[in-house]
Amino acid sequence: MWLHRQLKNKWSGLLFKAFIFTLPFQSSLFVYETVWGRGFSNPYTTLNLSISELFLLCASLLFFLENRTKVLNLGKKVLFLCLLSALGLGAFSLLISPVSDPILKFLELIGLLEVLLIYLLVVNKILKVNEIFKTLTWSMSLQALLAISQLLLGHSLGLGFLGEPSLSTSTAHLAKLDLGSWPLIRSYGTFAHPNILGGFLAMSILGTLLYPPESNRTRNLLLLIQLLGLICSFSRSALFALILGILILSYRSVPLIKEKYSRFVSYGIFLLMAAEIAVLILTRPLPLSTDPAVQSRIEGYERASEIIMEHPFGVGWHLETLFLDENPNHTWMPWEYQPTHNIFLLLWVETGPQGLLAFLSLLFFTTKKLLEHEKILGTHHEESKKNFFFSMGLIVLSIGLLDHYWLTLEPALFLAALLFSSISRFLSDPIPIKAIKKAKKLKPILDSPK
């Protein structure tokens, strides 16, 4: 019986690994699209069953069937309650939404429940946390190789079955750069946009530093590949977020950064900054207020403010794009139907002030508990993990100030849920308290297989 249970738990863990590995792949099966009378599809309200979502549901079913007689661990209780409140208010926003499509609302509600599933699986240790981030590292290293190839070839690689978009210099409305007379396609990997690729790579780079392969050569190669892939995305928000995260790690005096990887960090920051400055000089108009990306974001913020005035208690989770053209004074083009590029303002628009307050409470208590962790005499390993988690959260929030995908696109939402769940699990585990002399003898975190 014990062996049978162990094998089942192993299979649920493998399915969860497959869920993490396939997060970047946009292969999906169409499920439902609401009628909204614009003459074209709205990708933000067209619902599909992705391959990663299928793995998640299978892993959840197998895990809960095997552990149905056990009491579930809820992680750090205050964080679980904050998450439950945020998800509950998201569901409430769907119930009171002016949208009259019950099927759309029901399917969006399932998406909220999937976030809760991820949380419960992680805090109940379906996988070790190091296995979660190592799986992400290998998956994003593959994405980085795809990104490098797309940039060098100037077109897609024919991997449409994995969700790769059709890329060429002649394709309209792709994210491109114009280097004089040389049009350059920004790399997508298999994501819907280069910015999402950049955000995932920024997270996976820190994940590679936190839980590296045992071989130093493999670790350095994966880091180099991911850095090059990030540069190929030309995502300014992801570049700045990663630089900020690394600087915060250095500021918080992580020994492994100061001692063993100071040269890598210095070269990495220089390389990222040089690439970003080159992009700004060669491809973006000055001043930045004339940049089309900046202008579109400002217009989005103004429209979000109008929606808030018209619907003060929210229009419903993931439903903002259905309300963008209520103002008859503006004619919207198909590619302009995008959520607000700021997750805090977007939460206010979709879930109302009550939903925003719940999310801010979640951020407050997560930060508070991480900072309180400093008062505990933990091991060198524990202190390093805490600082890495803090920096990863900072990456998500800094990108979220300028983009929306952490909330609106399923892969990014699931990655954010994985990070939050890992933090809750980390804070709820007993902290090993050891004598200072023993703590000094512990191996650095980058050399630890756990």
C-alpha positions, 0 to 999 in steps of 0.5 A: 500500500505504501509503495502504491501511494508513493507511485501515485504521488510520483505521477502527480508530481511528474504531471505538475512538472509537465505543467510547469515545463509547458507554461510557455507553450501556447498550444490550446484547444478552443473552448468558448468565445463571447459574442461582442459584435466587433467583427473580430476575435478578442483574445482576452475574452476568448477562452482556450484549454491549454496543454499546461492547464490540462496537465495542471488539472490531471495533477490536481485530480490525481493528487487529491484522489490519493490524499482525500483522507488527509488534512490539507496544508494551507501554507502560511495561514495569513497568506492563504486567507489573503489569497482566498479573499482576493480570489473570492472578490474576483469571483464576486466581481464576475457575479455583479458584472454588467456582462450578461454572458453566464458561460463566460463568467463561469469559465473565468471563475474556473480560471480563479479556482486553478490559481487556488489549485496551484497554491494548494499543490505547492504548499502540500509539497507535490514537488520540492521547490527546487524542482519547480524552479529547475523545471522552469529554468530548463523550459525557459532555456529552451525558449531562449534558444528559440528566441535567439534563432528567431532573431538571427533568422528573421522569421519563425521556426515553424513551431506553430503546433507549440504555439509559436506565432507566425513571424516575418518582417512583412507580418503586420502589427508584430513587435519590431525594431527599425535599425535604420533600413534594417527591420528587426523582429523582436523574439517571441519564443512561443509566447504571445508577445516579446514582453512576456518572454522577457518577464519569464526569462527575468524570473528564470534567471533568478531561479537559475541562481537560486536553484542551479544545476549541480554542474557549474559549467551547465549552470553558467551555460544556462545563464548565458543562454537565458541572458541572450534570450532576454536581450533578444526580446528587447523588453525594456521592462524585463531588462530593468526589472532584472537589473533591479532584482540583482541590485536588490540582491547585492544590496541585501548582502547575499554572500553568494552574490558578493563572493562567488558571482560578483564578476558575473553580476557586474558583467551581466548588469553592464551587458543588460544596461548597454543593450537597453541604452542601445535600443533606446538610442537606436529605436525609440524617439526622444523625448520618451513622451513621444514614444508610441508605447508610452502614449498608448499606455497613457491613453489606456490609463485615461480610459481605465479612469473613465471606466472606473467612474462609470462602473465604480465596483468593477466590470468583472475579472478579465472583462475590461476589454469589453468596456473599452469602447463605451466612449463614442468619442474614440474609435478603437482599432482591433489591436488597441483592445488591450487591458490597462498596462498597470496591474494595480489600476487594472485590478481597480477597473475589473474587481473594484476598490475591494478587489484592489484592497484585497490584493494590496493586503496580500502584498503587505502581509507577504512582504511583512512576513518575509521581513519578519523572517530576518528576526529568526536565526536561520541558516545561510541557506534560508536567508539566501532563499528569502532574499531571492524570493523578495527579488523575484516578487519585486520583478513581478511588481515592477513589470506590473507597473508597466504591463498587464500580463501577470493578471490577464494571460494564463501562463504569467498568472500561473507563474506568479501563483507559483512564486507566491505559493513557494513563498507561502510554503517557505514561510510556513516550514519550520526554520532550522535554528543552528549555532552560528559556527555550524551555520558558517560551515553550511554549503552556499545555496548555489552548491546545494542540490536542495 
